Amino acid sequence: MLVIPAIDIFDGKCVRLTQGDYSRKTVYSDSPYDRAIQFKLSGFSFLHVVDLQGAKEKKIINWDSIKNLLSIPDLKIEVGGGIRTTEDIQRLLELGVTRVVIGSVAAKSPDLVEYWINQFGTDKIIIGMDIKNESVAISGWLEDSERTPADFIFDLKKRGANTFICTDISRDGMLTGANIELYSNLIKAFPDLTFIASGGISSTKDLMDLKNCNVPAVIVGKAIYEGKIPLEELSKFNGALC
């Protein structure tokens, strides 16, 4: 199982939201770069980076912070938040981003996402699926797409998508435990797709439970910043076979 530490950026700072609420934002570091270096030194090779400000304003805002992170050698980075145009994707990939995460556009303009998958490759375009009240949320979790997760996945699968980051917003930033049932059901319903777990992870037990239900990768955020899972403990799960 691949463990991917999360860095969420707002105003150039490393922050976390609680349940996707921008009014409940906590700043954990003035330097996302320093955090990334810490993760690398702890043995992590992949980072999940979200331009939270970009997600809210519907365009990438924190370009400078993203560029700084990409200057760190031997560190793979996936980026999401505010990506709306082909030009943005092209620029991110040219800067060295490993893959881009498409959320809102996947719900609103699936034909465009299909074009991006054909243009840049399935391995470069992954889908962010944020679930709130059994519906897919978009625009930085501020809007309801009025689409069920199953409908959303079926549609994007037909268009060539094969990797989904699935976040249970009700648990995100709450440290109440991962929604194991959700991920287990998704894996059973779509065995040919890859689901990356995100949201609510608070302990090594959560990581073990996810590993045991064959989740191939997990994104961990607030549990790191709040010291719930020490980096040395977290690193033991990184790369552990499912």
HELIX and SHEET records of a PDB file:
HELIX    1   1 PRO A   32  LEU A   41  1                                  10    
HELIX    2   2 LEU A   52  GLU A   57  1                                   6    
HELIX    3   3 TRP A   63  LEU A   70  1                                   8    
HELIX    4   4 THR A   86  LEU A   95  1                                  10    
HELIX    5   5 SER A  104  LYS A  108  1                                   5    
HELIX    6   6 PRO A  110  PHE A  120  1                                  11    
HELIX    7   7 PRO A  149  LYS A  158  1                                  10    
HELIX    8   8 ILE A  180  ALA A  189  1                                  10    
HELIX    9   9 THR A  204  ASN A  212  1                                   9    
HELIX   10  10 LYS A  222  TYR A  225  1                                   4    
HELIX   11  11 LEU A  231  PHE A  237  1                                   7    
SHEET    1   A 9 ASP A  21  SER A  29  0                                        
SHEET    2   A 9 LYS A  13  THR A  18 -1                                        
SHEET    3   A 9 LEU A   2  PHE A  10 -1                                        
SHEET    4   A 9 PHE A  46  ASP A  51  1                                        
SHEET    5   A 9 LYS A  76  GLY A  80  1                                        
SHEET    6   A 9 ARG A  99  ILE A 102  1                                        
SHEET    7   A 9 ILE A 125  LYS A 132  1                                        
SHEET    8   A 9 SER A 135  ILE A 138 -1                                        
SHEET    9   A 9 GLU A 143  ASP A 144 -1                                        
SHEET    1   B 6 ASP A  21  SER A  29  0                                        
SHEET    2   B 6 LYS A  13  THR A  18 -1                                        
SHEET    3   B 6 LEU A   2  PHE A  10 -1                                        
SHEET    4   B 6 ALA A 217  VAL A 220  1                                        
SHEET    5   B 6 THR A 194  SER A 198  1                                        
SHEET    6   B 6 THR A 163  ASP A 168  1                                        
END                                                                             
